Amino acid sequence: MPRVQSIERAFAVLGSLAYGPIGVTEVAERVGLPKSTVSRLLGSLVREGVVEQESGGSRYRLGSRLITLAQSSSPATRLVDAAHPVLARLAGDLGEAAGLSVADGFDVHYVDQVDTTHQVGVRDWTGTRVPMHAVSSGLVLLAAAQEPTVDAFLARRLKRYTPKTVTAPAAIRRRLARARLDGYAWVHEEFAEGLNSVAAPVRDVSGAVVGAIHVHGPAYRFPRSGEDREVAARLIEAASQVARRLGAGLPSVEH
């Protein structure tokens, strides 16, 4: 296969994956190539990290390396720049890891995290993606979505990660309504046992939600008894600081 033609076909395959995970047959149909050719291209793209195969499945999706490359020249880079010093202060104030995420289809894509010096901490989630219903940042991002998007998300079969994962559509709708009203959302051991988190949305100058910041920590110490609202209020203020930095073209992290 000539090199230029190979590049053209690779980009056609990437374009076919832009709107969600699909299998080899559907990719071949969309790009008009034999399945054997598509299979070889997908294998090469997986090895380069720009395409990922779903765990235990036969469908493919855009990979984290491609998303990272795209974000290096996108508004997401500016969002990370605006949020990072705020996350650092938030993590220092609360003593738990603070992170930033953006919507990636029906997933949350974690794009930054600031850890603490706690001997017992949590893993760095940067670069990973998680379905929205299972994490606090996903709930606040989904709460900001248009109703047809919410309907489409809830029409899917939602995975239960722990016994506490909420998957019933009616219950999730109630949580989204609560998140819109409160300006934040808590999740208690729903994605991983022993892990709690709280998130608040970040808005741009137009008021549109462009991301979410969150704090997460071991359930035995986070949040401390009776401090859930205080922690949430601190997070909302931090989200406002990020928004102000975005609107002002950065500087000023309040003390």
C-alpha positions as CSV (number, residue, x, y, z in Angstrom):
1,M,0.0,0.0,0.0
2,P,1.6,3.3,-1.1
3,R,2.5,5.5,1.9
4,V,0.3,8.5,1.0
5,Q,-2.7,6.2,0.3
6,S,-2.1,4.5,3.7
7,I,-2.2,7.8,5.5
8,E,-5.4,8.8,3.7
9,R,-7.0,5.5,4.6
10,A,-5.9,5.8,8.2
11,F,-7.5,9.2,8.5
12,A,-10.7,7.9,7.0
13,V,-10.7,5.1,9.6
14,L,-10.2,7.7,12.4
15,G,-13.0,9.8,11.0
16,S,-15.3,6.9,11.1
17,L,-14.7,6.5,14.9
18,A,-15.5,10.2,15.7
19,Y,-19.0,9.5,16.9
20,G,-18.5,6.5,19.1
21,P,-17.1,3.0,19.3
22,I,-17.9,0.7,16.3
23,G,-16.7,-2.7,15.0
24,V,-14.5,-3.6,12.1
25,T,-17.5,-4.4,9.8
26,E,-19.1,-1.0,10.4
27,V,-15.8,0.9,9.9
28,A,-15.3,-1.0,6.6
29,E,-18.8,0.0,5.5
30,R,-18.3,3.6,6.4
31,V,-14.9,4.0,4.6
32,G,-15.6,1.7,1.7
33,L,-12.6,-0.6,2.3
34,P,-12.2,-4.4,2.7
35,K,-12.5,-5.7,6.3
36,S,-9.0,-7.1,6.0
37,T,-7.5,-3.7,5.2
38,V,-9.5,-2.0,7.9
39,S,-8.4,-4.7,10.4
40,R,-4.7,-4.1,9.6
41,L,-5.1,-0.3,9.8
42,L,-6.9,-0.5,13.2
43,G,-4.1,-2.8,14.5
44,S,-1.5,-0.2,13.5
45,L,-3.5,2.7,15.0
46,V,-4.0,0.7,18.2
47,R,-0.2,0.2,18.5
48,E,0.3,3.9,18.1
49,G,-2.2,4.7,20.8
50,V,-4.5,6.8,18.6
51,V,-7.2,4.1,18.6
52,E,-8.3,1.8,21.5
53,Q,-10.1,-1.5,21.5
54,E,-12.9,-1.7,24.1
55,S,-12.0,-4.0,26.9
56,G,-13.3,-7.5,26.2
57,G,-15.1,-6.3,23.1
58,S,-14.7,-6.1,19.4
59,R,-15.4,-2.4,19.0
60,Y,-12.9,0.4,18.5
61,R,-12.8,4.1,19.6
62,L,-10.5,7.0,19.4
63,G,-7.5,6.6,21.7
64,S,-6.2,8.8,24.5
65,R,-3.0,9.7,22.6
66,L,-5.1,11.3,19.7
67,I,-7.2,13.2,22.2
68,T,-4.1,14.4,24.0
69,L,-2.6,15.6,20.8
70,A,-5.8,17.4,19.8
71,Q,-6.1,19.0,23.2
72,S,-2.6,20.4,22.9
73,S,-3.9,22.9,20.4
74,S,-7.5,23.2,21.6
75,P,-9.5,25.1,24.2
76,A,-8.9,22.2,26.6
77,T,-5.3,23.2,26.9
78,R,-6.3,26.7,28.0
79,L,-8.8,25.1,30.5
80,V,-6.0,23.0,32.0
81,D,-3.7,26.1,32.3
82,A,-6.5,28.0,34.0
83,A,-7.4,25.2,36.4
84,H,-4.1,23.7,37.5
85,P,-3.1,26.3,40.1
86,V,-6.6,26.3,41.4
87,L,-6.5,22.6,41.7
88,A,-3.2,22.8,43.5
89,R,-4.6,25.2,46.1
90,L,-7.8,23.1,46.4
91,A,-5.8,19.9,47.0
92,G,-3.7,21.7,49.6
93,D,-6.7,23.2,51.4
94,L,-8.7,20.0,51.6
95,G,-5.8,17.5,51.8
96,E,-7.2,15.3,49.0
97,A,-6.5,14.9,45.3
98,A,-8.1,17.4,43.0
99,G,-8.8,16.9,39.3
100,L,-10.1,18.4,36.1
101,S,-12.2,16.6,33.5
102,V,-14.1,17.3,30.3
103,A,-16.9,15.5,28.4
104,D,-15.8,13.0,25.8
105,G,-19.0,11.7,24.2
106,F,-20.8,9.9,27.0
107,D,-17.6,9.5,29.0
108,V,-15.7,11.7,31.4
109,H,-12.1,12.3,30.3
110,Y,-9.7,13.2,33.1
111,V,-7.2,15.7,31.9
112,D,-5.4,16.9,35.0
113,Q,-4.9,15.9,38.7
114,V,-3.0,17.4,41.6
115,D,-2.2,14.9,44.4
116,T,-1.4,15.4,48.1
117,T,1.3,14.1,50.4
118,H,-1.1,11.6,52.2
119,Q,0.5,8.2,52.6
120,V,-2.8,6.7,51.7
121,G,-3.9,8.3,48.5
122,V,-5.7,7.5,45.3
123,R,-4.4,6.7,41.8
124,D,-3.8,9.4,39.2
125,W,-6.8,9.2,36.8
126,T,-5.3,11.6,34.2
127,G,-5.9,10.3,30.7
128,T,-8.6,7.8,31.6
129,R,-12.2,7.9,30.7
130,V,-15.2,6.7,32.7
131,P,-19.0,6.6,31.9
132,M,-20.7,9.7,33.2
133,H,-23.2,8.0,35.5
134,A,-20.6,6.5,37.8
135,V,-18.6,9.6,38.9
136,S,-19.3,13.0,40.3
137,S,-17.8,15.0,37.5
138,G,-19.8,12.9,35.0
139,L,-23.0,13.8,36.8
140,V,-22.4,17.6,36.7
141,L,-21.4,17.4,33.1
142,L,-24.4,15.3,32.2
143,A,-26.6,17.7,34.2
144,A,-25.5,20.5,31.9
145,A,-26.3,18.6,28.7
146,Q,-29.3,19.1,26.5
147,E,-32.3,16.9,27.2
148,P,-32.0,14.8,24.0
149,T,-28.4,14.0,25.0
150,V,-29.5,12.9,28.5
151,D,-32.3,10.8,26.9
152,A,-29.7,9.1,24.6
153,F,-27.3,8.4,27.5
154,L,-30.0,6.9,29.7
155,A,-31.3,4.7,26.8
156,R,-28.0,2.8,27.0
157,R,-27.3,-0.1,29.2
158,L,-25.4,1.4,32.1
159,K,-22.7,-0.5,33.8
160,R,-22.8,-1.2,37.6
161,Y,-19.2,-0.9,39.0
162,T,-20.0,-1.5,42.7
163,P,-23.2,-2.4,44.6
164,K,-23.7,1.4,45.1
165,T,-23.6,2.4,41.5
166,V,-26.9,4.1,40.5
167,T,-28.1,2.8,37.1
168,A,-31.9,3.4,37.1
169,P,-32.7,6.2,34.6
170,A,-35.4,7.7,36.9
171,A,-32.9,7.9,39.8
172,I,-30.2,9.4,37.6
173,R,-32.6,12.0,36.4
174,R,-33.4,13.0,40.0
175,R,-29.6,13.3,40.7
176,L,-29.1,15.5,37.6
177,A,-31.9,17.8,38.8
178,R,-30.3,18.0,42.2
179,A,-26.9,18.7,40.7
180,R,-28.4,21.6,38.7
181,L,-30.1,23.0,41.8
182,D,-27.1,22.6,44.1
183,G,-24.3,23.3,41.7
184,Y,-22.4,20.2,42.7
185,A,-22.7,16.4,43.0
186,W,-21.4,13.8,45.4
187,V,-20.7,10.2,44.6
188,H,-20.0,7.7,47.4
189,E,-18.2,4.5,46.4
190,E,-20.1,4.2,43.1
191,F,-17.2,3.8,40.7
192,A,-14.8,2.2,43.1
193,E,-15.3,0.8,46.5
194,G,-13.7,2.9,49.2
195,L,-13.6,6.0,47.0
196,N,-15.8,9.2,47.4
197,S,-15.8,12.3,45.2
198,V,-17.5,15.6,44.7
199,A,-17.5,17.7,41.6
200,A,-18.7,21.1,40.4
201,P,-19.0,22.4,36.8
202,V,-16.7,25.0,35.2
203,R,-18.3,27.6,32.9
204,D,-16.8,29.8,30.2
205,V,-17.6,33.4,29.6
206,S,-20.8,32.5,27.8
207,G,-22.0,30.4,30.8
208,A,-21.6,27.1,29.0
209,V,-20.2,24.2,31.0
210,V,-16.8,23.4,29.5
211,G,-15.5,21.0,32.2
212,A,-15.7,19.9,35.8
213,I,-13.4,20.0,38.8
214,H,-13.5,17.4,41.5
215,V,-11.9,16.3,44.7
216,H,-11.7,12.6,45.6
217,G,-10.4,10.6,48.5
218,P,-10.7,7.4,50.5
219,A,-14.2,7.0,51.9
220,Y,-13.0,6.4,55.5
221,R,-11.7,10.0,55.7
222,F,-13.4,12.0,52.9
223,P,-15.5,13.8,53.6
224,R,-15.1,14.1,57.3
225,S,-18.4,13.8,59.2
226,G,-20.7,16.8,58.6
227,E,-18.3,18.5,56.2
228,D,-19.9,17.5,52.9
229,R,-21.6,20.9,52.3
230,E,-18.5,22.8,53.3
231,V,-16.4,20.8,51.0
232,A,-18.9,21.3,48.1
233,A,-19.0,25.1,48.7
234,R,-15.2,25.2,48.6
235,L,-15.3,23.3,45.3
236,I,-18.0,25.7,43.8
237,E,-15.8,28.6,44.7
238,A,-12.8,27.0,43.1
239,A,-14.8,26.4,39.9
240,S,-15.7,30.1,39.9
241,Q,-12.0,30.9,40.2
242,V,-11.2,28.8,37.1
243,A,-14.0,30.5,35.2
244,R,-12.7,33.9,36.1
245,R,-9.2,32.9,35.0
246,L,-10.6,31.7,31.7
247,G,-12.6,35.0,31.2
248,A,-9.7,37.2,32.2
249,G,-7.1,35.4,30.2
250,L,-5.6,33.7,33.3
251,P,-3.6,35.3,36.3
252,S,-5.0,35.7,39.8
253,V,-5.4,32.6,42.0
254,E,-7.2,33.8,45.1
255,H,-5.8,33.2,48.6
